[in-house]
């Protein structure tokens, strides 16, 4: 929150209008045009105060080199530990899923013989509901921020938003255990998306050299305890997560660049790439040992699509690929619309933790029921062959045959994707594929957003692979002379089109899919379908992650400022009046200000002077000091009258030791006598904060704020007097609304909290 007592809003200027707006926002939970007050910005801009400058002078260039070397060392361990977490999840899922589906296969075959199919059905429901019950409990009661894929939260963090509890160790544990239980619960989920969040948490933890949750401090990396450094490592952790999940180190780097980073430099690129390669290599090595051929590094990531033999395509197929991109964009836009409606319903009515658990268990039971009904009602048999099927069931098929739909349901979604990519032509009936697509599509829409830890990548790829393979079968039926037996190609492009239509990623997703398939031949068709799917989907609505970010009320800053906004000036955007401090301030006054406000930054000014700016100034600007810095000074009693007690002890280590969970002002005790003492803020405050003139256009402010990763941008008049302050929320309120090919500019409301 900016340090202002009020807000100048373009649309609502009086208190009655503001009350009406807040009332409307409370009623219309799930609105896309609100920003929550609870989110703060990260301090990416370095405060070059006197203490930091003294430290830099004393340590010299050797410290700079040591710090740079340690960045590479930390990134190495981030890659290794991310791979270990990925291996633990993968091996757990593989082993337990094999037992689960093996048991279900035996019970199903026995149930057919004894005419007691209700036994395998109820067993399947139970084996789905029980893991989901525990997995949903972790999210509903212990750590809600660990729910979903975690990609929207990581995207917000990299954009510069401090999402509460997003990189805690408890979040990592709930995420890793929760996603394992979610996949074992048979839901339409994947474990790849949560790996990105897991990598981000690992990076945030290792880079700090301490754990606040476990009250441990190794005192090894204190100089990385600032938002600037931490966010760089988190971007590397997210990339390492992509590399582990998809076997795509280059895709990981591009993901961090495309999806989150509003900052970038060449040195950071190389470090992130190094972390991604380390993660990829470690995962390969561990899985090769686990699978019995140590040292053969050909495993890829957790998701390995397998090699496409005889990968070719003709130029006349490009229009077909374009059409598939259009279909993917339409289906993706419909998916996002349905999921948006379901999510709004959840936000309004499914609010209690036990109700959230019940919903997740109901979806698990419905998923098992849908699969069982498809196996029971559809007769789709095929002779045993070389198909990648671990648990073939016979059901009502003849001896020597297995049920194709049963084989798809009786395995994890990753294995099902691989089956649809590589099964020979004629393996699946068109009716089976069509029904499976419809059922799984709606299950996928319903599942994303439950109180479970789960990703959307794999179920969306599986849905797209189903209709892609269906498209290939239809084309072969219509044009048998032209379309041959390479239905896996259409399954791959359908999967790419579907995923592109839902999440609207293009560059990184292209490279991820190319690296996951290990084949450059289909690179161009993948690019084509992803681009077309994104264009078509963007015509109707935004990507899935962006919709959920907006529903959460996160003040995300777009890549570019709103067009035609140059006629809006800083004086119209800024918040005021501003709560200010003097360079030497009474302790009691500081305590009262911190207790009576929730502001996180305070301009330090000389006493107010006469001004030509409507007499609405707050003094000549001298600097900016943060709430956290004031609290640390109060905690250690850095008062002028007690100079002898803290002389020589006031340095940057005091502030780094308290990072990132600073004490609340209610935890600070100051005696009545000490309240009369004074605090000299000049050594700690930022003497050169970023400022703009009150006549600065909005695009200029936006680019400065985003490029520098600011938290506060002070607005001054021609005499250098503070007249207001611009925070992230003041800029994020100004948005561009794209719908149906039309463009409009909107100003959204800031509310106390978006549930």
Number of C-alpha atoms within 10 A of each C-alpha: 21 29 25 22 13 11 17 16 19 9 11 15 11 10 9 9 12 16 12 12 16 16 12 12 20 16 11 12 18 24 17 16 17 25 26 20 17 17 20 21 25 23 20 20 18 15 18 16 18 17 16 17 12 13 13 14 9 10 10 10 11 9 12 12 11 10 15 12 11 15 19 17 14 20 26 20 18 33 33 23 22 34 32 18 20 27 22 16 21 19 16 16 20 16 10 14 19 18 12 19 23 18 15 21 21 14 21 25 18 16 17 15 12 9 11 14 18 13 14 21 21 14 17 26 21 17 20 27 27 17 21 33 21 19 31 31 23 24 25 23 14 14 19 21 22 32 26 27 30 23 22 20 25 27 24 22 24 25 24 29 23 21 18 13 14 22 25 20 19 16 22 23 17 25 31 23 17 30 32 26 27 29 26 27 30 27 29 29 30 26 30 27 25 30 36 32 32 32 33 33 27 25 29 28 20 18 27 26 18 19 14 15 9 9 7 10 14 10 11 11 18 19 15 19 21 19 20 16 16 21 24 23 31 29 30 32 33 37 35 42 36 34 39 37 32 25 32 32 30 20 27 33 27 24 26 27 19 16 18 22 20 18 17 12 7 8 10 18 18 14 21 32 24 21 33 35 24 25 36 30 23 21 29 25 19 18 26 17 13 12 11 9 11 13 12 13 17 13 19 24 29 27 23 21 24 16 14 18 10 8 13 10 13 7 7 9 13 15 10 15 21 19 16 28 32 24 24 32 31 24 22 32 28 18 21 25 19 14 22 19 12 17 21 18 14 18 16 13 11 16 13 10 17 14 15 22 24 18 19 26 26 17 21 29 24 17 25 24 16 17 21 20 11 18 22 15 8 16 16 20 22 17 15 13 12 8 13 15 20 14 20 23 26 22 22 18 16 12 9 11 18 23 23 25 24 23 22 22 23 25 22 23 24 21 22 22 26 22 22 26 27 22 18 16 16 11 16 20 16 18 12 18 21 15 15 21 20 14 15 21 22 15 20 23 22 18 26 24 22 22 28 32 34 34 28 26 21 26 27 32 26 33 27 30 32 32 28 32 28 24 21 24 25 14 16 18 11 11 11 12 8 11 16 13 13 23 25 24 23 25 28 30 30 33 33 31 38 36 30 32 37 29 24 27 19 24 16 20 24 25 22 24 26 21 23 23 23 18 15 13 15 20 15 13 21 26 23 20 32 33 24 24 34 29 18 22 28 22 16 19 20 23 22 22 20 18 20 22 18 19 23 21 25 25 27 23 23 15 14 11 21 20 13 10 15 13 12 14 18 26 22 16 26 25 26 22 19 22 18 22 24 20 21 15 17 18 23 18 14 18 19 11 17 17 13 8 13 14 18 19 24 25 29 27 20 18 13 15 11 12 15 10 14 8 11 16 22 25 24 20 26 21 24 26 24 18 20 20 19 22 22 21 19 19 16 14 21 24 22 16 13 14 11 10 13 13 10 8 11 15 16 18 16 15 19 18 16 16 18 14 9 15 14 12 18 9 9 14 12 14 8 9 9 16 15 13 17 20 22 17 22 18 14 23 25 21 18 13 20 18 18 19 20 22 16 16 19 24 21 15 21 20 15 16 21 21 15 15 22 21 24 27 21 26 26 25 19 12 13 16 25 29 26 28 28 28 23 26 27 25 25 21 21 19 19 16 15 15 13 10 8 8 11 11 14 13 18 18 22 24 18 14 15 21 13
